């Protein structure tokens, strides 16, 4: 059996185990084991939600006999109040959450697929949230302003010797604003979007601008080069403040520790 079949078989087995617990109401596959099965490959993990009766959530979070029925577990930890991450000894990795029906209605998620549901649980209770939820970029001027000021602060921290903090401001915060701006100026390819994390499949969706990312993320020891590449992108694609541009350029080229 190929890996795709193995993953789906494991998910079906987990769903069967939930179905045999009186507390279980449904199991939803999400992401690449949800309605986006076309994305399932050998690097996929199992993302799923267990829906259970009111007052029984802890039964599925604190006890994992229902998961051990599918094979020995190598590692497991509870990473949120609702969810856990788990690695089976055979290499299948799972991220799952357990919700009672009312709580499920408050959760934003995409690509839900009913793997199993109790006859007592109506399909309408498995409805997805509105399409409007998820990643949404703010307006252009705010994004440009955030990117410029992140570069400035990051370079100041860099010259102060706070390289780790500088890395966060330049290669994380400013780069995230670059991604948002690219999404505003380039029409994406017809590839499934992750509405909660713009980084997912970005290289495939925005092929025109994706190559600049290697320049914008030049590495921990090359932060001024990263900052200058981001500044050049902003200056090339948008109208930016001349004073900020000049100050950032100066900080990019001054030797570390000098002003």
N, C-alpha and C positions, 0 to 999 in steps of 0.2 A: 504494500500500500504506500502511495506517495505521501509526502508530508501534509499536503492539503487534506487528503482523505483522513489521515491520522488525527489531525486537529479537529475536524468535524466529528469524527467518531468519538473523540474524547469529550467534546461538548455535549453530544447526544447522551453519552454515559452519565455525565454530571446532571443533565436535565432529568434523566431517568431516576437518579438517586434522589433528587429534590422531589420528584413526583411521588416517591414512596414515603416521604415524611409528611405527617398530617398537617404540619405547619406550612408546607409549601403551597403557593398559589400559581407561580409561573416562573419561567426562566427566559430572559431575553438575551439574545446575542447582540452585541453592538460592534460598530466599526467593521473590520474586515471579516468578522464572523456574524455580522448582522445582515443588513440589506445590501452591504457593499462587498459581497462575496467575490466579485471580480478582482478585488485587491488582495485576496488571500494568497500567500505564498509561503515558502519555506522559512521566512524570517518573521512571520506573523506570530502573535500570541493570542490567547483566548481572553477576550473582554466580554464580560457578561454581568447581568443583574439578576439576582434572585429576589423574587417578590414573595413575601410571606404574610401570614395573618398578623393582625394587630397584636402587639405585645410579645411577638416571638422572634424578633430580629436576632437577639443575642444567641439563640439556639444555633444559627448558621454562622455567626461570627466567632463565637467562643469554642465551638465544637466543629471538628472538620472530618468526622467519620464519613460524611457524605462525599467528601473529596478523596479520601483514602481508598474508597471502594474502586477508584479508577487506577490506582497505582501508588507506590510509595512516594512520599513527599520528601524532597531534599531540603527545602527552605520555605518558610512562611513567616510573614509579619503583617501586623495590622497597621496600615499606613494612614487611615482616616477613621472617623467615627463610624462610617458606613462600610468601609472597604478593606480589603487585604490584597497582598501580592504573594504569589506562590510559585515555586518551581518544583515540578515533578522530577524524579530521578532520571527519567528518560529524556529530559530536556524541554518539555512543554512548559511554557511560562504562562501564568494566568494573572489577570487583574480583574477582580470582581468586587461588587458592592451588593449589599443586602438592604432592601427597602420594604417598608410596610406600605400599603396602597396609597395612603394620604401623602406620605413623604415622596413617593415617586413623582407625584404631580408637580413637585417643586424643583425637580432635577432637570437640568438642561443636558440633552444628549442627542446624538444623531445616529441614523442608520439602524434603528431597532428592528429586530426580527424575533417573532415569537417562536422559540424552539419547543417549548412545552407550556401548556397552561391547564389548570384544573377546570373541570366542567362548571365549577362554582364561581369561576372568575371570568367576568365578561370581557370580550376582546376590546371594548371601548376603554377599559381601564388600562390597556397597554398602549394607548395613543401617544404619539410623539409630541413633544413641545412644538411651539410655533417655529416656523422657519426663520423668523427674525432673530432668534437667540443665537449667541455665539460671538465670534470675532467681528468687530465692527470698528473700522478706523475712524478717528476724529477728523476734523476739517484740516485742510492742507496747511494753513498758516500755523496752526497749533503744532502740527507734526514737524514743520521746518524749524520753528522756534525751539521745540524740545531737542531736536537733533543738534542744532547749533550750540545751545547752552550746555548740552551734555558733552559735546566735544570740548568746549571751553573749560568746564569744570574738570573733566577727565584729564586734560593736558596740564592744568594747574596741579592736580594731585600727582601726576606723573613727575613733574619737575620738583615737587616737594619730596619725592621719594616714595609716595604711596602707590606703588605700581599695581598692586592688586585692586585697589579701589579705582584707579585709572582704567584698568582693563574693563571693569564693570560698566563704567560710564561710556567708554568709547566702543568697545566691541560687543557689548550687550544692549545697553539702553539706546545709544545712537543708532546702532545697526537695526534694532527693532523698528525704529522710526523710518529708516531707509526701506525696510520691507513694506511697511504700510504705504509709503509714498510710491514705491514701484507698483503696488497693487492699484494705485489710483491712476497711473499713467500708462500702464500696459494692459492690454486685453489678455486675460488668462487663457491658456489652452484648456480644452474641454476635458479636464482631468478632475476627479473628485476632490473637492475642497474639504479640509478639516476646519470647520467654522470656529473651533476653540483654540487652534494653534496654527498660526500662519506659516510657521516654519515647515510644517509637514508638506512634502511634495512640492515645495516652493520651486526647486530647480526645474521641475517638469511643467509647472503651471506658467512660470514667467521666464521663458527661455531667452528672451532678448536681453534682459538685465541681469539674470542670474550669474553670468561670468564675472561681474564686478565684485561679487561677494568675496572672492579670494583675495582681492586687494583691500577690501574694507575690513577683513579679518586676517590681518597679516601675522598675528600671533603676539603672545605675551611680551616678547622682547622687541617688538616692532610697532609699538603703539602710535608713535608719531606718524609712521607711514600709513597706518590704518586710518587715523584721523584725517590725514590729508586726502586720502582716497574718498572718504565720505564727504569731505568738504567739496572736492571737485565734482562729485556727483550732484550735490545740492546746487552748486553754482552753475553747472551745465544744464540742469533740468528745470530750475526755478529761479526766481528773482530773490536774492538773499541780501541781507543787510551788509553794506560795505564795511562798516566798522567792525562788525563781528567777524567777517571774512578776513580782514587784515590781521586782527588780533589772533585768530586761530592759526593763520599762516605763520605768524611770528613764533608762536608757541611750538609749531610743528618743526621749525628749523633751528631754534635756539638749542644749544647743547644742554643736556640734562643737568640740572642744578644751577644753571645760569639764567639770568634775566636781562 
